[in-house]
Amino acid sequence: MDIKKKRTALLLINLGTPDAPTIGAVSRYLIEFLNDKYVIDIPWFLRKLLVNLVIIPSRVRNSTKLYKMLWTPEGSPLTVYSEQLRKKLQESYDDRIEVFTAMRYQNPSIESALNKINKTGFDSLIVLPLYPQFTFSTTTSTIEKVERVIKEWKIKPTVHYIKQFYNHSGYIEAFTKRIKSYNPDLYDFILFSYHGLPNSHIAKAHSNGEECDCTYEENLPEHGRFCYRAACYHTTQLLATRLHLNKEQYTISFQSRLSKDWLKPFSDKTLIDLARRGHKRVLVVAPAFVADCLETIIEIGVEYKDLFIANGGQTLTLVESLNADDQWVEGVKEIISEFIDKP
């Protein structure tokens, strides 16, 4: 008697990107993104006023200009790399596993991906938000979006959510290999730059809601298990150990801030300080991003590079993200392996 093979759907989800580098497409992306209650966590009416009447009208033209700089003949790098990763993963699996991609904001949408999964029919679903370090504004928002869709399904598969993987060997080893390919010994200093968050978001990760007091010198404390700031420091510590770096060779900072009340130190200020202190060659690693996007290619690779050189630096090199690197393909497979039913 034939035994039906159990089938698994793997859904990879990244943050999102406009459909095109136009004012209309960028506006649609920003409207969806910034109106998310997990991104700007203020009362609904105030958020609508702030986002739609202040932030977007003041930022959309400059954002569109930056996206035009970012765009390639194939489209948005985030979309291109996500599809390349999906294809490589699919080629490495047999027909028991099917790989899908989606974006939390814009396209391909989570709804469209889940509709395909629902119509096909799977025994289990693995949801992997591609954010190494957990945050409410990315991870929780993404998972809740998935749950809102699948709660309407009449027949539900077993669902597994992977909330973070900042300390998983598959991720750490892939980034270590990528950094080593840039010959870090040729640089004066290494900066690990992570996407910033409002300090209020960090406080929410702690049960008492108070200011983050996590320490990072040795091991991540249990109370900081879902603290983004602590996870960033722990990621850096794991990478530095594998790269055999001493504490004088690197530091950590946070980029893309929208106000002064965000995680410090700020990456742009740190690079200015490094240049003025005589560091001529700096290597920048952005471990919060597993695929290159506006924040890496343009913000670090263009804007921060110009800033560093203007203040006395000579060379600023951005380490390419994991994208669809073969080592990262194997890393993703390791991360999800415990949730795949064995034949």
C-alpha positions in Angstrom: 0.0 0.0 0.0 1.3 3.4 -1.0 1.9 5.8 1.9 1.1 9.4 1.0 4.1 11.6 1.2 3.8 14.5 3.6 4.3 17.8 1.8 5.7 21.0 3.3 5.4 24.6 2.1 8.3 27.0 3.0 7.3 30.6 3.0 10.2 33.1 3.0 9.1 36.7 3.9 11.1 39.9 3.6 10.0 43.4 4.5 9.2 44.8 1.1 9.9 47.2 -1.7 8.0 49.4 -4.1 6.9 47.8 -7.4 8.8 50.5 -9.3 11.0 53.6 -8.7 8.1 56.0 -9.3 6.4 58.5 -7.0 3.1 56.5 -7.2 4.7 53.1 -6.4 6.9 54.5 -3.6 3.9 56.3 -2.1 1.9 53.0 -2.1 4.7 51.2 -0.4 5.3 53.9 2.2 1.5 54.2 3.0 1.2 50.5 3.6 4.5 50.3 5.6 4.2 53.4 7.8 0.5 52.9 8.6 1.3 49.6 10.2 0.5 49.9 13.9 3.7 47.9 14.8 5.9 50.3 12.9 4.6 53.6 14.2 2.9 52.6 17.5 0.7 55.6 18.2 -3.1 55.9 18.2 -4.7 55.1 14.9 -6.0 58.7 14.1 -2.7 60.3 15.0 -0.8 57.8 12.9 -3.0 58.5 9.9 -2.4 62.2 10.2 1.3 61.9 10.8 2.0 59.4 8.0 -0.4 60.6 5.3 -0.2 64.3 5.8 3.3 64.9 7.1 5.8 62.0 6.6 4.9 60.8 3.1 4.4 64.2 1.4 7.8 65.3 2.9 9.7 62.2 2.0 8.3 60.6 -1.1 10.2 62.6 -3.7 13.6 62.0 -2.0 12.7 58.3 -1.4 11.8 57.9 -5.1 15.2 59.5 -6.1 17.0 56.9 -3.9 15.0 54.0 -5.3 15.9 55.2 -8.8 19.6 55.0 -7.8 19.0 51.5 -6.3 17.0 50.0 -9.2 18.6 47.5 -11.6 17.4 46.3 -15.1 16.0 43.3 -13.4 14.1 45.4 -10.8 14.5 45.9 -7.0 17.5 44.1 -5.6 15.4 42.8 -2.7 12.9 41.2 -5.1 15.7 39.8 -7.4 17.7 38.3 -4.5 14.6 36.8 -2.9 13.6 35.1 -6.1 17.1 33.8 -6.6 17.2 32.4 -3.1 13.8 30.7 -3.6 14.9 29.1 -6.9 18.1 27.7 -5.3 16.3 26.3 -2.3 13.7 24.8 -4.6 16.3 23.1 -6.7 17.9 21.6 -3.6 14.7 19.9 -2.4 12.6 17.1 -3.8 8.8 17.4 -4.4 8.0 17.0 -0.7 8.9 20.7 -0.2 7.8 23.7 -2.2 9.3 27.2 -1.6 7.4 30.4 -1.8 8.4 34.1 -1.3 6.4 37.1 -0.1 6.9 40.6 1.1 5.2 42.0 4.2 4.5 45.2 2.3 3.6 45.3 -1.4 4.4 42.5 -3.8 4.5 39.5 -4.0 2.0 39.9 -1.2 1.6 37.5 1.8 -2.0 37.0 0.7 -1.1 35.9 -2.8 1.6 33.5 -1.6 -0.7 31.9 1.0 -3.6 31.6 -1.5 -1.3 29.5 -3.7 -0.3 27.4 -0.6 -3.9 26.9 0.4 -5.0 25.9 -3.1 -2.2 23.4 -3.5 -2.7 21.8 -0.1 0.2 21.0 2.3 0.5 19.0 5.5 2.7 21.7 7.1 3.8 25.3 6.6 7.1 26.8 7.7 7.0 30.6 7.9 10.5 32.1 7.9 10.5 35.9 8.3 14.0 36.9 7.0 14.8 39.1 9.9 17.7 37.6 11.9 16.9 39.6 15.1 13.3 39.7 16.4 11.4 42.9 16.5 7.7 43.7 17.0 7.8 46.0 13.9 9.1 43.3 11.6 8.6 39.8 13.0 5.4 40.2 15.0 3.8 42.3 12.2 4.7 39.7 9.6 3.5 36.7 11.7 0.2 38.4 12.6 -0.4 39.2 8.9 0.1 35.5 8.1 -2.3 34.5 10.9 -5.0 36.9 9.7 -5.0 35.1 6.4 -4.8 31.5 7.4 -7.5 31.8 10.1 -10.1 31.8 7.3 -8.9 28.5 5.9 -11.2 25.5 6.4 -8.4 23.0 6.4 -5.2 24.3 8.1 -1.7 22.7 7.9 0.6 22.5 10.9 2.2 25.9 11.0 5.7 26.6 12.3 7.0 30.1 12.8 10.7 30.9 13.1 10.8 34.1 15.1 14.6 34.8 14.9 17.8 33.1 14.0 20.5 35.7 14.9 22.5 33.0 16.8 21.9 30.1 14.5 25.1 28.5 13.1 23.7 28.4 9.6 23.3 32.2 9.6 26.5 33.0 11.5 28.7 30.8 9.4 27.3 32.2 6.1 28.0 35.8 7.2 31.4 34.8 8.5 32.4 33.3 5.2 31.0 36.4 3.4 33.1 38.8 5.6 36.2 36.7 5.2 36.0 37.0 1.4 36.7 40.7 1.8 40.0 40.1 3.5 39.2 42.0 6.7 42.9 42.1 7.7 43.3 44.7 5.0 41.1 47.2 6.9 41.8 49.5 9.8 38.5 48.8 11.4 35.2 46.9 11.0 31.8 48.5 11.7 28.8 46.3 12.3 25.8 48.4 11.4 22.3 47.4 12.3 19.0 48.9 11.4 17.9 51.3 14.1 14.7 51.2 16.2 13.0 53.7 18.5 14.0 53.2 22.1 10.3 52.7 23.0 10.3 49.5 20.8 13.2 48.1 22.8 11.5 48.7 26.1 8.5 46.7 24.9 10.7 43.6 24.6 11.2 43.6 28.3 8.5 42.4 30.6 8.7 45.4 32.9 8.6 47.8 29.9 11.5 49.7 31.4 14.7 50.9 29.7 16.8 48.1 28.3 19.5 47.0 30.8 20.8 44.0 28.9 24.6 43.3 29.1 26.5 41.7 26.3 30.1 41.0 27.5 29.8 37.3 27.8 26.4 35.7 27.1 22.9 37.0 26.2 20.8 37.1 29.4 17.5 35.2 29.4 15.6 38.4 30.0 17.0 39.7 26.7 16.1 36.8 24.6 13.8 38.9 22.4 15.5 42.2 22.9 16.6 43.5 19.5 19.5 45.5 20.9 20.8 42.6 22.9 20.5 40.3 19.9 22.5 42.7 17.7 25.3 42.8 20.2 25.2 39.0 20.5 25.3 38.6 16.7 28.3 40.9 16.6 30.0 38.9 19.4 29.5 35.6 17.5 30.8 37.0 14.3 33.8 38.7 15.9 34.7 35.4 17.7 34.7 33.5 14.4 36.7 36.3 12.7 39.3 36.3 15.6 38.8 40.1 16.2 39.8 41.8 19.3 37.7 44.6 20.8 39.9 47.3 19.4 39.2 46.2 15.9 35.4 46.7 15.6 32.3 48.3 17.1 28.6 48.3 16.6 26.2 51.1 15.5 22.6 51.6 14.3 21.5 53.3 11.0 18.4 54.6 9.4 17.2 56.6 12.4 14.2 58.9 12.1 14.7 60.8 15.4 17.3 61.3 18.2 15.3 58.9 20.4 16.5 55.8 18.5 19.1 53.2 19.3 22.6 54.6 19.7 25.4 54.9 18.7 24.3 56.2 15.2 26.2 54.7 12.2 26.7 58.0 10.4 28.1 59.7 13.6 30.3 56.7 14.3 31.8 56.7 10.8 32.6 60.5 11.1 34.3 59.8 14.4 36.3 56.9 13.0 37.5 59.0 10.0 38.5 61.9 12.3 40.4 59.5 14.6 42.5 58.4 11.7 40.9 55.2 10.5 41.4 55.3 6.7 40.0 52.0 5.6 36.8 50.7 7.1 34.8 47.6 6.3 31.1 47.8 7.0 29.0 44.7 7.8 25.2 44.9 8.0 24.1 41.7 9.7 20.4 42.7 10.2 19.9 42.4 6.4 20.1 39.0 4.7 19.5 40.6 1.3 20.8 43.8 0.0 18.4 46.7 -0.3 18.1 50.5 -0.1 19.6 50.6 3.4 22.7 48.7 2.4 23.4 49.6 -1.2 22.5 53.2 -1.0 22.5 54.3 2.6 25.8 52.6 3.5 27.4 52.1 0.1 26.8 55.6 -1.2 25.7 58.0 1.5 27.9 56.8 4.3 30.8 56.2 2.0 30.6 59.9 0.9 30.3 61.0 4.5 33.3 58.9 5.6 35.5 60.2 2.8 34.4 63.8 3.4 35.7 63.6 6.9 39.1 62.2 6.2 38.6 58.5 5.4 39.9 56.9 2.2 38.1 53.7 1.7 34.7 52.4 2.9 33.7 49.0 1.7 30.3 47.4 2.2 30.2 43.7 2.7 27.6 42.3 0.3 24.8 40.6 2.1 24.0 36.9 2.0 21.5 37.3 -0.9 21.4 34.0 -2.7 24.9 32.8 -1.8 25.2 29.0 -1.8 26.4 29.1 1.8 23.2 31.0 2.8 21.1 28.5 0.9 22.6 25.8 3.1 22.1 28.0 6.1 18.4 28.4 5.5 18.1 24.7 5.1 19.8 24.2 8.5 17.5 26.8 10.1 14.3 25.1 9.0 15.5 21.5 9.2 14.0 20.7 12.6 10.5 21.5 11.2 10.6 19.3 8.2 8.9 15.9 8.4 11.4 13.1 7.6 10.3 10.7 4.8 
